[in-house]
Every structure is written in C-alpha cells, then in structure tokens.
Amino acid sequence: MYEWGFFVKPGEMDEVKRWLAENEAALIEATPPGLTYLGTFLPVWAPQPRCDMYQIWSWSRRGPDFDLRAAAETDRGRFARLAAGFLAFVDEGRSAEETFRLHRRVVDAAGESAMPPPPVED
C-alpha cells in the first residue's frame, strides 16, 4: 500500500471535502487496472501532526514507484480528469513537506527484510 500525505490549499478544505463527497465513487471506478484507490483520510490523532490529508492506494506492482501526478499524466481518460480535479486542491507550494510511505502486509513479507537492502556499489 502507498500512503501519500499532502496539504490542501489555504481556504479550500471545505471545498475539497465537497469534491470528494461528489467524486470519490467515480474515482474508485475510473482507477486504472492494477491500481486501487482506498480513500482519502483526515488525521484523527498523531504525536506530531504532519499533513492535512492522506490518500491510501494499493497497486499490484512491486516497488515504490507509484505517483498520482504521473499516473494522471499517463492516463488521458476519466481517471486523468478526476485526478486533475482533485490535485487542483493540493497545495503545490508545500510539496516538499508531503509524506510518502510504502507499506506491505506482514504475511506478504514473510522471510524478507522490512526494507530492501541498499544497492552494493562496485
């Protein structure tokens, strides 16, 4: 699973909530094959609050290469339009503060280290 933490443009929180209420079902349906949108979440509690909202995605490929912006750019259909509509609320001025986390189920990682080892340089 992929978790993306981001900031909403100042004064747009109510509008992004309305947009999600109206478009989240369509976003789920339009998501490209191999990718599953699991939802957008507000933080309820954290020892050090970081971001305004978090999106959770699941995809069938291995590796930390998922990027909503890149996926929206490659898909020219309904998903791209919906992703662009949502991304219009994201505060790009704070993109350096965004968080990205890649998670996998413990049972899927049996016998493997939590993080892949760093590449060995010759």
Residue pairs with C-beta under 8 A, 6 or more apart in sequence:
1 38
1 56
1 57
1 58
1 102
1 103
1 104
2 56
2 57
2 58
2 59
2 64
2 66
2 100
2 101
2 102
2 103
3 54
3 55
3 56
3 99
3 100
3 101
3 102
3 103
4 54
4 55
4 57
4 68
4 98
4 99
4 100
5 50
5 51
5 53
5 54
5 98
5 99
5 100
5 101
6 51
6 52
6 53
6 54
6 55
6 90
6 91
6 94
6 95
6 98
7 51
7 52
7 53
7 90
7 91
7 94
7 97
7 98
8 16
8 52
8 53
8 89
8 90
8 91
9 89
9 90
9 91
10 91
12 89
13 52
15 89
16 53
16 86
16 89
19 85
19 86
19 89
20 40
20 86
23 82
23 85
23 86
24 39
24 40
26 78
26 82
27 37
27 79
27 82
27 83
27 86
28 37
30 77
30 78
30 79
30 82
31 37
31 79
32 71
32 75
32 79
34 59
34 60
34 61
35 57
35 58
35 59
35 60
35 66
35 71
36 57
36 58
36 59
37 55
37 57
38 56
38 57
38 58
39 55
39 56
40 53
40 54
40 55
40 56
41 53
41 54
41 55
41 56
42 52
42 53
42 54
43 49
43 50
43 51
43 52
43 53
43 54
50 97
50 99
51 97
51 98
51 99
54 99
55 68
57 66
57 68
59 66
64 100
64 102
68 83
68 87
69 83
69 87
71 79
71 83
72 79
72 80
72 83
72 84
72 87
73 80
74 80
75 83
